[in-house]
C-alpha cells in the first residue's frame, strides 16, 4: 500500500472527485479574492433608524 498512515488507498473515482473538489475550492477562493473590497474603500454603515427619525 502507498498510504503512510495505514489507510486503504482511495479508488480512482475518489481521487478524481477529490481533485475536482480542490479545483472548485481554489476557483471559489480566487473569485472571492477578486471580488473582495479593500478595507480602505469601505465606510462604516449608519443604521437607517437614525435616518428615519430625522424625517418629518
C-alpha positions, -999 to 999 in steps of 0.1 A, spaced: 0 0 0 11 35 -7 -6 51 23 18 61 51 -9 61 78 -21 26 71 -54 37 55 -66 20 23 -57 37 -9 -86 58 -24 -102 45 -55 -96 63 -88 -131 78 -86 -125 92 -52 -92 106 -63 -109 123 -93 -136 136 -70 -111 150 -45 -91 167 -73 -124 183 -87 -133 194 -52 -99 210 -47 -101 227 -81 -136 241 -73 -123 253 -39 -94 271 -55 -117 287 -81 -141 300 -53 -112 314 -33 -98 331 -64 -132 346 -72 -138 358 -36 -103 374 -36 -110 391 -69 -144 405 -57 -131 415 -23 -134 452 -14 -103 466 2 -108 478 38 -97 512 28 -126 516 4 -153 507 29 -172 530 52 -190 524 84 -227 518 79 -251 541 96 -282 525 110 -312 537 90 -332 542 122 -314 574 128 -322 585 92 -359 577 97 -361 597 129 -348 628 111 -376 626 86 -407 646 93 
